[in-house]
Every structure is written in C-alpha cells, then in structure tokens.
Amino acid sequence: LTLRLSCLNQLERTCILMIDEIYVARRLEYFGGQMIGLTSGGELASTILCFMIKSLCHKYKDMVAIYPMNKLTALQLYECYNEVITMLQKLNVNVVGISVDNAAVNRKFYVHHLCKGNLKSHIIDQRFNQPIFLLFDSVHNVKNIYNNFLTRKTFDLPEYKSIYINISQCTASFKHIEELYYLE
C-alpha cells in the first residue's frame, strides 16, 4: 500500500473510506503456510469486513484492510476502523468521508461510536481538524428496499405531514411494479 500511494500527491490522497461486510463460506483452508478462515478469536469466519479507499481526485482505489469476522458488532467495527484510520493517517491519507450500507451494525457504529449517541452528518478528524462526512451508500439502500419488497410484496406507508407535503397512509404493492414492467 505504501508503494502504491507513493506516486500520489496530497490532493490525490484525499479519499473516501468505504466499509462493507461480505458473506463467505464458513471453512478452514491451509494456504501458503497459514490457516485461512479463522477470526482473531479463533472462530470460523462467516463474513469478511473490508475497508477500501477511493481517491476523490484520481482513479486510485485500493483495498486497505480485510478482517475475517463472525457475528460482527458495532464495537468490533469501531475497533477495526480505529486500526485502519490510524494506518491511513500514518500514510498521510486524508479521509474526508466514510461510506457504509444501511445495516444495523453500521448505523450503531455511526451513532454510538463515531457520533457519541446522536447521529450527525459528520465528525471532526482530530489530526487534520476537518470534517469526515458520514455517508450511507444509496445503491445498497435501493437494493435492500427492492429485496424486502420482493419478500414482503407490500409495504404499508405511514401518514406523513409537513409544511411542504401531505401524504395519507397508503400501501405500496410489488404487483404495481410488475404491471408497469409488463406495460412497457
């Protein structure tokens, strides 16, 4: 990572840190003299927690850390995040945003560990004294809504009133989307 970063100037080292948990097969393998598939606690991993950086001003992107996990918690995510952000700061990478999907663990990580109990749009990076924006990956959110819609077939939407809009309670049905598809 250090070698790959060495060709980037400081502006190109301004990055978004993307965090995602990926499900993997629960198995143990011997590879290159090491046992692969165990968590740091010696359990079989069911997921891997991945940290990737993407430059804002350059095409550069790189996987910076992978942690085998079993039943990820917000505290474990926070501990891994601290390791990664410390490493990136030592490599002079300026993280200006963190992107996660809308999983419950990620929301708890943001609210309880980064924002100290109250979700905010950003936190302050003590090293650079600048904001790190807390983002939710919209593509993951749309995928989750779609998958839930496929499973449940209907959503009951609550009544919503504001000074700009007034929506009465209604039901959204996946059948309507299927009908639109066949009409097209």
C-alpha positions in Angstrom: 0.0 0.0 0.0 2.8 2.4 0.9 4.5 1.8 -2.5 1.2 2.3 -4.4 0.4 5.5 -2.5 3.9 6.9 -3.1 3.1 8.0 -6.6 0.1 10.1 -5.5 0.3 13.8 -4.5 -1.5 15.1 -1.4 -4.7 16.1 -3.3 -4.9 12.6 -4.8 -4.6 11.1 -1.3 -7.9 12.8 -0.3 -10.2 9.7 -0.1 -13.5 8.2 0.8 -13.2 5.2 3.1 -15.7 2.5 2.1 -16.6 -0.2 4.6 -18.6 -3.3 3.7 -19.2 -6.7 5.2 -19.2 -9.6 2.7 -20.6 -13.1 3.4 -18.1 -16.0 2.8 -18.2 -19.8 3.1 -17.5 -21.0 6.6 -14.5 -23.2 6.1 -10.9 -23.5 7.1 -8.1 -23.8 4.5 -4.4 -24.2 4.6 -2.7 -21.8 2.2 0.8 -20.5 1.9 1.8 -21.9 5.3 -1.2 -20.3 7.1 -4.6 -21.3 8.2 -7.2 -19.1 6.4 -10.8 -18.7 7.5 -10.5 -18.0 11.3 -11.3 -14.8 13.1 -8.8 -13.3 15.5 -10.7 -15.1 18.3 -10.2 -18.5 16.6 -13.8 -18.9 15.3 -14.7 -19.9 11.8 -15.4 -16.7 9.8 -18.8 -16.2 8.2 -18.0 -12.8 6.8 -15.1 -10.6 5.9 -15.1 -6.9 6.9 -13.5 -4.9 4.0 -12.0 -1.4 4.1 -11.3 0.3 0.7 -10.2 3.8 -0.1 -11.2 5.7 -3.3 -9.4 8.9 -4.2 -11.7 11.9 -4.8 -9.4 13.5 -7.4 -7.8 10.5 -9.0 -8.8 7.0 -10.4 -6.8 5.4 -7.5 -8.7 2.9 -5.3 -7.3 0.2 -3.1 -8.4 -2.4 -0.6 -6.6 -1.4 2.6 -7.8 -4.0 5.2 -9.7 -7.2 5.4 -10.9 -8.7 8.7 -12.4 -12.2 9.0 -15.5 -11.9 11.2 -18.2 -14.0 12.9 -21.2 -12.0 14.1 -19.9 -8.5 13.6 -20.8 -6.0 16.3 -20.6 -2.2 16.2 -17.8 -2.3 18.8 -15.7 -4.7 16.6 -16.3 -2.5 13.6 -15.2 0.6 15.6 -12.0 -1.2 16.7 -11.2 -2.2 13.1 -12.0 1.3 11.9 -9.6 2.8 14.5 -6.8 0.4 13.3 -7.4 1.4 9.6 -7.8 5.1 10.2 -4.6 5.2 12.2 -2.7 3.3 9.5 -4.1 5.7 6.8 -3.1 8.7 8.8 0.4 7.4 9.2 0.5 7.0 5.4 -0.7 10.6 5.1 -4.1 9.7 3.5 -6.7 12.3 4.1 -10.1 10.6 4.7 -12.9 13.1 4.1 -15.8 10.6 4.1 -16.9 7.2 5.3 -19.4 5.2 3.3 -21.4 2.2 4.7 -24.6 0.5 3.8 -27.7 0.8 6.0 -27.1 -2.4 8.0 -28.0 -2.2 11.7 -24.3 -2.7 12.8 -23.2 0.2 10.6 -25.9 2.5 11.9 -24.9 1.6 15.5 -21.2 2.2 14.6 -22.1 5.7 13.3 -24.4 6.6 16.2 -22.9 5.1 19.2 -19.2 5.1 18.4 -18.4 7.9 16.0 -21.2 10.3 16.9 -21.4 9.5 20.7 -25.1 8.8 20.8 -26.7 11.3 18.3 -26.3 10.7 14.5 -24.6 13.6 12.8 -23.7 14.3 9.1 -20.0 14.5 10.0 -17.4 14.0 12.7 -14.2 16.1 13.2 -10.9 14.4 12.3 -8.6 15.5 15.1 -5.4 15.1 13.0 -6.5 17.4 10.1 -9.1 19.3 12.1 -11.6 18.9 9.3 -14.9 17.1 8.9 -15.2 13.4 7.9 -18.7 13.1 6.4 -20.7 10.0 7.3 -22.4 8.6 4.2 -24.9 5.8 3.6 -24.4 4.0 0.2 -27.6 4.7 -1.7 -27.1 1.7 -4.1 -27.1 -0.7 -1.1 -30.2 1.1 0.3 -32.1 0.7 -3.0 -31.1 -3.0 -3.2 -32.3 -3.6 0.3 -35.6 -1.9 -0.4 -36.1 -3.9 -3.5 -35.2 -7.2 -1.8 -37.5 -6.5 1.0 -40.2 -5.6 -1.5 -39.7 -8.9 -3.3 -40.0 -10.8 0.0 -42.9 -8.9 1.6 -44.8 -8.0 -1.6 -46.4 -4.9 0.1 -45.3 -2.0 2.3 -47.7 -0.1 4.5 -46.5 3.5 4.4 -47.5 5.7 7.4 -49.1 9.1 7.1 -46.6 11.9 6.7 -47.3 15.6 7.1 -45.0 18.5 6.8 -45.3 22.1 5.7 -44.3 21.1 2.2 -46.2 17.8 1.7 -49.2 15.9 3.0 -49.3 12.1 2.4 -52.2 10.0 3.8 -51.5 6.4 4.8 -51.2 4.1 1.8 -50.0 0.7 0.7 -47.3 0.1 -2.0 -47.6 -3.2 -3.8 -44.9 -5.1 -5.7 -47.7 -6.1 -8.1 -47.9 -2.5 -9.3 -44.2 -2.6 -10.4 -44.8 -5.9 -12.2 -47.8 -4.4 -14.0 -45.6 -1.4 -15.1 -43.0 -3.8 -16.3 -45.4 -5.7 -18.5 -47.0 -2.5 -19.8 -43.6 -1.3 -21.0 
